[in-house]
């Protein structure tokens, strides 16, 4: 989700509601490109977090604190000198630009009242925090941009501050229907793209939402719009702009199976109600959204080494398996060599010395076949040679039959670990997966390091009908819930033929309603390699039908009596039980 101008407008409204008249009590710079302002307001204090990070620029109110370095950076010291104890008198946004201007009133060294501005530019890798005086002359900035870096604008002390006009976009706050129709109509591109490329402050997400409200397919070209549809699109555009001007915002986060995928300051009706969660402020949205996103990113980073180990082992075993299958195919001709040998022993007396082939009746099929011969050998010697080939290929077949089963089992085991890494949400989940890799020889335990404490637990859900459902996060947990937690009449679910979690429904001796079967099946589909697919085949049976073969890999089971259903992997209607 782009941090668009409409989101900034929502933030500006909240800052005006919360900070006007407040005094800046503390100024900290936790990171090179971050500020944390503590502001005393009536009834307490507020913290304003500002980041000009290239990958994640942000500005929002927070209750969290961050540890600062022992020695404050120069920019932080400058701000403390000028505006500590200063009073915030306004927070503004020019048009729908991704810019927040915080005007601060303070006493200078002579005791005179003066004003300065802290300008926050949320512009991706060009984001910055700029401190200017009342004449818009830059005093300093958290990032210095020289003419060698940017030909558009220098951001250096002593330079005049201005907003760079790097893109030819119109101001949506002043757009009439005539302007809107003219500007959009001249674009040769999809409708949604024409909107955000024409007007400041619009992101692709908001543009798609406008098209959805107007009942227009945003991916259709602009040329396909009739005058009536263009009028409907403008009506929705105008209503949105009116809401922004009036400060009518509805901060919300869109979740996909508990994972935040989108946020906005207006209702995103193009997503289902079950996916949308309204929040009390845009600051709460941003903090929640990016905290969740960062958690997922952090787990991905923490699991990189484990993923690499699993992927390397998986690729090696797949190559080995493919080679073994080719060798197995070569052994298919062994029976032919056996027949050649037998026929040569039976009819070899007819072969003349130096013959290169022999035609004989195959008494197994009653068909004549031609047997190639080595002219330097007798019929008996040729027969012996064919029997040797047969016996060699037979031994190879028997050995490969066992080896291919072992390698295939290893591939399935590694794929199940790979799926478990995708399921992992917390660092404690990775500990158990790493332990499995250690015990199976893929990772060495360092020196005298002790086995790490396992604190990860299976997922726990409650069905709509009140039945407890447990989902294993990895192979060890799959075994735990299947063979320790589950009783004989509890129900077991698993995605058919693909790596995934075991799912157990505790029946308590009661008969399960159809809805619970469906919900458990959706969980089995979601926590499998088929996650996200609309049609996943799920096997389910009573736990008493599940067996673990001797010497089987962790989580590997067999069953011969089961039912099946095809279902989607959407679990948005299910809530995990907090324990």
DATASUL-V178531 format. One record per helix or strand of 3 or more residues. SS is the DSSP state (~ for helix, > for strand). FROM is the first residue (numbers start at 1). TO is the last residue. If there is no record, write none. Layout:
ss:SS from:FROM to:TO
ss:SS from:FROM to:TO
This chain:
ss:~ from:5 to:19
ss:> from:23 to:28
ss:> from:34 to:41
ss:> from:44 to:51
ss:> from:58 to:62
ss:~ from:74 to:83
ss:> from:87 to:92
ss:> from:99 to:107
ss:> from:113 to:121
ss:~ from:124 to:126
ss:> from:128 to:132
ss:> from:137 to:141
ss:~ from:172 to:174
ss:~ from:177 to:185
ss:~ from:191 to:198
ss:~ from:204 to:213
ss:~ from:222 to:224
ss:~ from:227 to:246
ss:> from:252 to:256
ss:> from:259 to:264
ss:~ from:273 to:275
ss:> from:276 to:278
ss:~ from:282 to:302
ss:~ from:304 to:350
ss:> from:357 to:362
ss:> from:367 to:372
ss:~ from:379 to:423
ss:~ from:427 to:439
ss:> from:459 to:462
ss:> from:468 to:471
ss:~ from:475 to:485
ss:> from:491 to:495
ss:> from:503 to:505
ss:~ from:514 to:526
ss:> from:536 to:542
ss:~ from:543 to:545
ss:> from:563 to:567
